[in-house]
Amino acid sequence: ERPGSEPEEAKLQTASKQIVQNAILRAVQQVSQENQQKEEYTTTSRDRLQLGVGKLTKKHEKK
């Protein structure tokens, strides 16, 4: 083993930890973004459905 290899190993370990932390952070952000998009889609779909039911009810009331 050559002298000075420990600090190099420590640098590699630190870099590896940063890579893993960044990957986890990206994954969490992606899941969070996907959940937000699903929530927006669900809300929009529910609003459209309620709007459609409202129109049907109004047509039915006119008769």
C-alpha beads as a LAMMPS data file, in Angstrom:
LAMMPS data file: protein, C-alpha beads

63 atoms
62 bonds

1 atom types
1 bond types

-500.0 500.0 xlo xhi
-500.0 500.0 ylo yhi
-500.0 500.0 zlo zhi

Masses

1 110.0

Atoms # bond

1 1 1 0.000 0.000 0.000
2 1 1 1.473 3.328 -0.989
3 1 1 1.525 6.317 1.351
4 1 1 -1.239 8.845 0.857
5 1 1 -3.790 6.283 -0.317
6 1 1 -6.034 6.806 2.717
7 1 1 -6.903 10.425 1.896
8 1 1 -7.650 9.307 -1.679
9 1 1 -9.947 6.609 -0.330
10 1 1 -11.653 9.157 1.921
11 1 1 -12.204 11.427 -1.097
12 1 1 -13.742 8.545 -3.027
13 1 1 -15.966 7.667 -0.092
14 1 1 -17.133 11.281 0.231
15 1 1 -17.790 11.478 -3.508
16 1 1 -19.733 8.204 -3.388
17 1 1 -21.879 9.478 -0.517
18 1 1 -22.634 12.672 -2.452
19 1 1 -23.601 10.695 -5.544
20 1 1 -25.955 8.499 -3.508
21 1 1 -27.463 11.512 -1.710
22 1 1 -28.039 13.294 -5.023
23 1 1 -29.643 10.194 -6.526
24 1 1 -31.965 9.825 -3.522
25 1 1 -32.858 13.523 -3.645
26 1 1 -33.675 13.299 -7.361
27 1 1 -35.803 10.201 -6.810
28 1 1 -37.738 11.863 -3.982
29 1 1 -38.293 14.988 -6.092
30 1 1 -39.492 12.881 -9.025
31 1 1 -41.963 10.924 -6.891
32 1 1 -43.184 14.152 -5.325
33 1 1 -43.672 15.731 -8.752
34 1 1 -45.499 12.647 -10.075
35 1 1 -47.807 12.641 -7.052
36 1 1 -48.555 16.329 -7.570
37 1 1 -49.376 15.723 -11.238
38 1 1 -51.662 12.807 -10.321
39 1 1 -53.400 14.979 -7.743
40 1 1 -53.903 17.779 -10.296
41 1 1 -55.244 15.268 -12.849
42 1 1 -57.622 13.764 -10.282
43 1 1 -58.892 17.197 -9.247
44 1 1 -59.376 18.251 -12.879
45 1 1 -61.182 15.005 -13.732
46 1 1 -63.424 15.305 -10.674
47 1 1 -64.234 18.940 -11.526
48 1 1 -65.093 17.994 -15.114
49 1 1 -67.278 15.154 -13.909
50 1 1 -69.116 17.442 -11.477
51 1 1 -69.525 20.055 -14.208
52 1 1 -70.981 17.420 -16.551
53 1 1 -73.372 16.151 -13.889
54 1 1 -74.430 19.746 -13.207
55 1 1 -75.228 20.308 -16.888
56 1 1 -77.237 17.089 -17.051
57 1 1 -79.182 18.057 -13.934
58 1 1 -79.980 21.514 -15.350
59 1 1 -81.185 19.994 -18.652
60 1 1 -83.375 17.595 -16.720
61 1 1 -84.835 20.416 -14.591
62 1 1 -85.851 22.451 -17.683
63 1 1 -88.235 19.722 -18.896

Bonds

1 1 1 2
2 1 2 3
3 1 3 4
4 1 4 5
5 1 5 6
6 1 6 7
7 1 7 8
8 1 8 9
9 1 9 10
10 1 10 11
11 1 11 12
12 1 12 13
13 1 13 14
14 1 14 15
15 1 15 16
16 1 16 17
17 1 17 18
18 1 18 19
19 1 19 20
20 1 20 21
21 1 21 22
22 1 22 23
23 1 23 24
24 1 24 25
25 1 25 26
26 1 26 27
27 1 27 28
28 1 28 29
29 1 29 30
30 1 30 31
31 1 31 32
32 1 32 33
33 1 33 34
34 1 34 35
35 1 35 36
36 1 36 37
37 1 37 38
38 1 38 39
39 1 39 40
40 1 40 41
41 1 41 42
42 1 42 43
43 1 43 44
44 1 44 45
45 1 45 46
46 1 46 47
47 1 47 48
48 1 48 49
49 1 49 50
50 1 50 51
51 1 51 52
52 1 52 53
53 1 53 54
54 1 54 55
55 1 55 56
56 1 56 57
57 1 57 58
58 1 58 59
59 1 59 60
60 1 60 61
61 1 61 62
62 1 62 63
